[in-house]
Structure formats: C-alpha cells, structure tokens
Amino acid sequence: MYVGDIAGRRALYTPDQLAVIDAGKTPHQRFTYAQLNDRANRLANWLQVEAGVSKGDRVGIVAHDGVEFLDAFFACGKLGAMLTCFNWRLHWRELGALVQQTTPKAMIFSQEHAEKVAQVQADYPMHLLHIEGESTAGSLHFETTLQATPNMPISTEGLEAEDTAVLLFTGGTTGLPKAAMISHRMIAWNSLNTVIHDVRHEDVTVNVFPMFHTGGLLVYTLPLMILGGTTVLVRRFDPAQVLDLIQQYKATFFAGVPTMYQLLTTAPNWSSADLSGLRFCTSGGAPLPVSLVEQFGREKGVRFKQGFGMTEFGPGIFALAPEDAIRKAGSIGRPNFFVDARIVDDANQPLGADVIGELVLKAQSMFSGYFGNPEATKAVIDTQGWFHTGDLARCDAEGYFFIVDRKKDMFISGGENVYPAEIEQALYQHPSVQMCAVIGVPDARWGEVGKACVVLKQGQTVTPDVLIAHLKERLAAYKVPKSVEFMDALPISAAGKILKRELRDQFT
C-alpha cells in the first residue's frame, strides 16, 4: 500500500537522503527518509494498538512546527486515518467546538497548549501525547512513547486515492470553520503541478508557515518530500533566524507572505545575509509591493515568483514567473499546468478578457468537500464540477489573472484568513451592541487588520477597550480587531444588507 505511505515509498528510494532538519530544536535535529519512516511506523503502531485508530478515524494535532507534525502525517497515511490539523492560535472554546465536530481519537500537542487541550479533554476524552515538557494528567510524552513502541511495518489494505489524508480548517461565514477534506489524490496532483513549475530533486527550503495551514503542509513541504529534497522546519517565524538558516543550509528556494518579506528586510542581519543560493522566492497571500520586489533584487539578487492558492484547491493554483513580477504587478499569474480556470458571470457563463466576474476552477487537485457538511460542499461545487471561489477576478488578453476583490468580506492579516462574520457574531453577544460590521483596513506590519464599526443600543455607553476585551475572551488573538469605530448608523442597501464596500472606502 503506497497510496498514503509517502514515508515508506521515499525510504525505499532514498533511505539515506536528508529529509528534515528540525531547527526548532536545540541543537538542530536531522532525519533521513529511513529515520522518518521508522518514526512513522512506531507512531502508527501506537495509534493503532493503544488509541484504536484505524482507516477513516481522526488524529488531532495542535502544535508548533516540528518533526512530530510530519511523524503524525506519515503515521496517519500508513493507517488510512485523517490527520486533523488544529490552529494553535484558537481559543480553547473554539478548539473544543472543532473537536466535537471531527471526533479525533487521539490528540498530539505542544506543551504550551496543554491547558487548552486539558479543558477540551474534560468534555471530550481522547488519548493524549505531549511533545515536550513535563507529563500532564493522562498524557504520554511523544518521543518516549515513540522509542518504546516497536518499529513494525504497517499498512492499510484498501486505501484509495480518494480517501482523505488530512482535514484542514478553512474559515466559515457562519462562525465555525469548516474542515476541508484533503485526499491522497489531491496531494499527488498538487505535487505534480508544483514539480512542473518549481521544485527539483536536490532542492532545500526553509518552511516558515504553520503546518496546520495549507501553506505549511501542502505548498512546498510535501511536494518536496515526495521528490526527495530537504525541508528545514522552524518553530515560529523569526526573521533573523530564517536569514541565518537560508544561508547555513544553502536553501535553494523560499516561500513567504509579504509581511514576512518586509520583516526580513528589517532584521539585524539583513545587510550581511548571503541569499545568493536562492533560485527564487515565492510570495502569496496578498499582493507583493513592487518596491519590495525591487529591493530584494537590488540588494540580494533574489528573483520573485508570486502564487495564489487556497485550502480547498491546490493549494498551487496560479503562478507568476519572475520575469513578470513587475510587468504584471498585481497579477496572480496563469493557471498551473493541470489546472483549468475561468471567469464567469452570475449565470455561470464564461466572460471575455478584462471583464470582472467570479473565478471558478477545475482540476484533480481539488478537495473532496467539507467534512460532515454536504450542504456547504454543494454550495461551492456546481453540477459540472467547477469550484466556485467566491473571488471576483478578471483575466487579461495574455491569460494573466487578477483578483479584484477577495472572497466575500474576508481579509488577510499576517497571512491568516480572517472572516468578519465570526467576529461580528461575537460582538453581538455584548449587550450594548445594536449593529456592527467588521472590515479589514491597511496595516504596515500585518498587511491588514480588523476594524469594528459599531452602532450602540440607545442609552448604552461602552469603550473600545471593553469591546476588544470581550472579543479576546471568545476568539483567537489574530481575529480580534485592532480598533473600534462608533457610528450613528451603518450604510444599508435597499435589501437591508450592510454595505461593507462603503465602509472600506470610508476608512481606507
């Protein structure tokens, strides 16, 4: 069974090739493909025997990046289980709701998230493995457990390409994120698209995205490992450390979001950093300023590719070649090799060049739907198999695509998708709030941050700090708006909808 056993297949071909450098550990830890396969076998055996995990079951993880994340992914692949990747920024109540939705049999967690996991565990018992630190009630130490478990080859008969490998959460407009089902088929086709456009056998990259995110797990990490290259993992993004690692391990490409690239240029070791080994850098998540492209080229000789992807598709969907970075500034590029894309009107009919409509996609690298939510799946995949992104876009006469407006009212803050409806729902829980709308406004550091526009109930008084504190008790920190604007009224359409575009125009 090799459909899901990436570690086993890679260990067969290149057992002694360096696969992973875990730079979040002191000292850095190195693992060959044979060693990764050994670890995956051990974890899979423990999950199967002790936690009762079998094909189709879920295994949760709420952890910072490290080799343990890949151990869990490869072990689940051997078992035919679904690695369920929780955002470690979530409030424990949010985590609990998602655990109830996905029902994992086991949870792997970083020690700094022990308290929230313990609070969830009180309502939903699971087998627990903690990655570092002292033992917590009912939890076993990950590495100790791994080494105490036999390294017995393990496989699952009957695993098919369409079976789900990973659940990745994508923001929802009704408050609770939806779990996108990422199949083994999707991973394979995304890897093929990535290899065609970007990756070589000998490549080395430094991954700075969290692996609960499609950017961390699927953009380059897995395609490169399938190809047999080397991935350097960092616990969290630190600009000075990243510059050092690119130089130390002779990275050949690097991916980040514009905020990260801006922070790299202000790191204390920017001027001395040698980035000459980079064949290219990739930027996604938001448009990359031309001035930044020019600075990297002028000061470091770095060429930029720009990309576009999403949890439900790819995530490698579009790519803009380095030679087009300035000529086609603002474009997401052209579709990757095995991706079909078009712009359609409200009747789902294709539109001509430079006409704005909805971006729709079709490819084998599309997700399988939302876990336990067929209604939401049906809402985004039409009867002809096209995935409706909800993004307004246009395509010019040369076949380059441009995003005109982001999906619904979503904005991106520091590379994270933020969905206003979830924040608004929490705001409405405050007794003084009559009406509210949350928009994204420009921010020099994060790209965009939230602004809450609030109309108070008659006779009520409350300060911005009180509302922000109210939200911090209910939401992950990155979702909480940075400012509150009190208004006498919000702009309303004839249909009774709040006109967020007018608010954005007013405050941006």
Stockholm file with secondary structure:
# STOCKHOLM 1.0

chainA/1-508         MYVGDIAGRRALYTPDQLAVIDAGKTPHQRFTYAQLNDRANRLANWLQVEAGVSKGDRVGIVAHDGVEFLDAFFACGKLGAMLTCFNWRLHWRELGALVQQTTPKAMIFSQEHAEKVAQVQADYPMHLLHIEGESTAGSLHFETTLQATPNMPISTEGLEAEDTAVLLFTGGTTGLPKAAMISHRMIAWNSLNTVIHDVRHEDVTVNVFPMFHTGGLLVYTLPLMILGGTTVLVRRFDPAQVLDLIQQYKATFFAGVPTMYQLLTTAPNWSSADLSGLRFCTSGGAPLPVSLVEQFGREKGVRFKQGFGMTEFGPGIFALAPEDAIRKAGSIGRPNFFVDARIVDDANQPLGADVIGELVLKAQSMFSGYFGNPEATKAVIDTQGWFHTGDLARCDAEGYFFIVDRKKDMFISGGENVYPAEIEQALYQHPSVQMCAVIGVPDARWGEVGKACVVLKQGQTVTPDVLIAHLKERLAAYKVPKSVEFMDALPISAAGKILKRELRDQFT
#=GR chainA/1-508 SS CCSSCHHHHHHHHCTTSEEEEETTSSSCEEEEHHHHHHHHHHHHHHHHHHSCCCTTCEEEEECCSSHHHHHHHHHHHHHTCEEEECCTTSCHHHHHHHHHHHCCSEEEECGGGHHHHHHHHHHSCCEEEESSSSCCTTEEEHHHHHHHSCCCCCCCTTCCTTSEEEEEEECCTTSSCEEEEEEHHHHHHHHHHHHHHTCCTTCEEEECSCTTSHIIIIITHHHHHHHTCEEEECSSCCHHHHHHHHHHTTCSEEEECHHHHHHHHTSTTTTTCCCTTCSEEEECSSCCCHHHHHHHHHHHCCCEEEEEEETTEEEEEEEECGGGTTTTTTCCBEECTTCEEEEECTTSCBCCTTCCEEEEEECTTBCCCBTTCHHHHHHHBCTTSCEEEEEEEEECTTSCEEEEECSTTCEEETTEEECHHHHHHHHTTSTTEEEEEEEEEEETTTEEEEEEEEEECTTCCCCHHHHHHHHHTTSCGGGSCSEEEECSCCCBCTTSCBCHHHHHHHHC
#=GC SS_cons         CCSSCHHHHHHHHCTTSEEEEETTSSSCEEEEHHHHHHHHHHHHHHHHHHSCCCTTCEEEEECCSSHHHHHHHHHHHHHTCEEEECCTTSCHHHHHHHHHHHCCSEEEECGGGHHHHHHHHHHSCCEEEESSSSCCTTEEEHHHHHHHSCCCCCCCTTCCTTSEEEEEEECCTTSSCEEEEEEHHHHHHHHHHHHHHTCCTTCEEEECSCTTSHIIIIITHHHHHHHTCEEEECSSCCHHHHHHHHHHTTCSEEEECHHHHHHHHTSTTTTTCCCTTCSEEEECSSCCCHHHHHHHHHHHCCCEEEEEEETTEEEEEEEECGGGTTTTTTCCBEECTTCEEEEECTTSCBCCTTCCEEEEEECTTBCCCBTTCHHHHHHHBCTTSCEEEEEEEEECTTSCEEEEECSTTCEEETTEEECHHHHHHHHTTSTTEEEEEEEEEEETTTEEEEEEEEEECTTCCCCHHHHHHHHHTTSCGGGSCSEEEECSCCCBCTTSCBCHHHHHHHHC
//
